[in-house]
Amino acid sequence: MNSEQPIIVGLDIGTTKIAVIAGRKNEFGKLEILGFGKANSNGVKHGQVLNIDETIKAIRQALENCISLNPNLNINDVYVGIAGHHIKSLQTRGDIVRETEEEEITQAEVDLLISKQYKTYIPAGDQIIDVIPQEYTIDNMPNIVRPIGYSGVKLGANFHIITGDKNAIRNINRSVEKSGLRTKDLVLQPLASAAAVMAQEDLEAGVAIVDIGGGTTDIAVFAEGVLRHTAVIPFAGENITNDIKTGLGVLKSQAEQMKTQFGSALANEAKANAYITIPGLRGMPAKEISVKNLANIIQARMSEILDFVTYHLKQIGMDNRQLNGGIVLTGGGSQLRHLIQLTEYVTGMPARIGLPNEHLAAGHIEELAKPTYSTCLGLILKGCDDYENNRKVFEKSFISVEVPEGLKDGKSEVEDALAGSLEQEETQVVAKPKKTLNDGFWRKFKDGLIKIFAEEGDEQLH
């Protein structure tokens, strides 16, 4: 039995881009990137798949780009991120009375308690995506993080239940399936991003992860080691681009370029006498754009997004005292100049940019250390955690992979290890647990993950 970890593939279906990253943990618990591909996304609006055909084309293009970088990759199963303004969350409480109160609590009893929450009443047309345990209680003992090994009569927990629109979920599943892939699991994007940019001390100190993507801004709030709140704000980077396009009368491509090259989230920091020259269309004279005006437009929309963040934090009673780690900004939109200063001004909390590089092995592709790929790398970490905790069956379809030039600097024992094939049992997975900062991240607030099932009549996804 080879204890080497399998290759995990993350698929991030975003509003502006679709990214596919394949990787596995090395012996140091860091992610070795074995393949990476991306493509422009045309069929997704505000994080929701609307045009399935366009989305399939983009997924296939990203896959081709990934495999062209490493032809030895054989990609079948993927972990897929889900977002969109249709995502909702609710808090519930669940309890079970144990049959053998003298015996220690087992994982099977915890799984039973979690599975019962999938019968929680939710509005018609919605579907439960995830059930995440917060604190457990045993009889009169509150605030237990891991109940396994305790004994008592009644086992209970507070739960954070995430729901989404059935049609939106089905559109994602169909897009993935028709691209020739299988959905291993659907993961809420802010939770995936949090896994990539958070360390254990962040989880304990309390932080708000704010993932500013192309179509949505996703929030995940952690305090005292527990997931407290998730939310999706339907404004993000693409709204800023459209504001620039409308406000300054330029093409969308020009607006995007100006935003990334010359944009600032603070108008006071922009030079008053600086101008950008935009070529005229079809013989029209060139247009002079004030950098100050550009910054004013960006600041107005970004302030609105941060006002929503502040609103959500106030709704759950979170401030500097509970969130000592402040706000962690990630996602492509977090790369705007002076965004940290604006965030601190609007929210009154300390802020920093969350980068996924601490989980990446040396010699990775430089581009992947950007916050743009936090979600996709977090999906791989989620798959690694599932494997290490025997949550899902990992098939023999993972092949040996030779790391091509450009993906890795030099040769090492890791490269030699990658050249060997993975021989795994289909019904049982054995892995050596690795002590890393990310270890236990998912276990902290989720002891078991239940598969997403398609609507009745659809094929069950594995």
Beta strands, then each sheet from edge to edge (+ up, - down):
strand 1: 8-13
strand 2: 17-25
strand 3: 31-40
strand 4: 44-45
strand 5: 48-49
strand 6: 77-82
strand 7: 88-97
strand 8: 126-138
strand 9: 141-144
strand 10: 154-165
strand 11: 182-188
strand 12: 207-212
strand 13: 217-223
strand 14: 226-233
strand 15: 275-278
strand 16: 287-290
strand 17: 327-330
strand 18: 351-353
sheet 1: 3+ 2- 1+ 6+ 11+
sheet 2: 4+ 5-
sheet 3: 7+ 10- 8+ 9-
sheet 4: 14+ 13- 12+ 17+ 18+
sheet 5: 15+ 16-
end
